[in-house]
Amino acid sequence: MDKSPAKEVRRVGMIVDPLPPGRLPDLRPLPGRWARLDPLNTEHHGPSLFKHSAGHDEIWTYLFSGPFADQATFIEWLKMRQAEKDIWFYAYVKRETGEALGMGAFMRADAANGVIEIGNIWMSPIMQRTRESTEAIYLMMRHAFDDLGMRRLEWKCNDLNAPSRRAADRFGFQFEGIFRQHMITKGQNRDTAWYSIIDKDWPRIKQGFETWLAESNFDENGQEKAKLRVA
């Protein structure tokens, strides 16, 4: 009787076709109904971004930079962000007024594996908790999956950043765990909370956003009638 051990069957992942699955961002404008995302332009967006963030130091608590002592310092920082070659910055613009009220970026793009992150996100107080703020994130999500063909979209934040973690949950990102002692920011330890959305989940999440963003979901004051549902 043959008593040799049975050969181990090793499982592997599904075949990914086509390859490569993703494309790098190209800083095309991303228009929406209530907001639009313009490639960051320091000269055009800088004064408005400073105006609406000045005096609100809490914006910068969990970010790598800021707060800024004056507009000149802020503008110099903005010029460096605009010149970044492997981070793609957008200004968040309210279509009704044309004012830039926040910004965010695509980063850590890995086209070969179809992975990209959105981060460096901040919004001025008058943009927070508005339909424009939600649409700005939706436009980035839609661009990542529908235009760039990514398989995975990541959201990372300081583990202590409760507002960012609530936002990730609201937008349909799945919590994946904590990277302990992940980095040092402003001389302080940062444990990083990791979240993601993958392509198979995107159609359901996209439908939830489009239902919420419909004009019929808002009253004459821009207040929502029904909450965002992406589950």
ABEGO torsion letter per residue (X at the ends): XBABBBBBBBBBBBBBOBOBABBBBAGBBBBBAABBBBBBBAAAAAAAAAAAABGBAAAAAABABOBBABAAAAAAAAAAAAABAABBBBBBBBAAAGBBAEBBBBBGBBAAAGBBBBBGBBBBAAABGBAAAAAAAAAAAAAAAAAAGBABBBBBBBAABAAAAAAAAAAGBBBAEBBBGABBBGGBBBBBBBBBBBAAAAAAAAAAAAAAABAAABBAAGBBABBBBAX
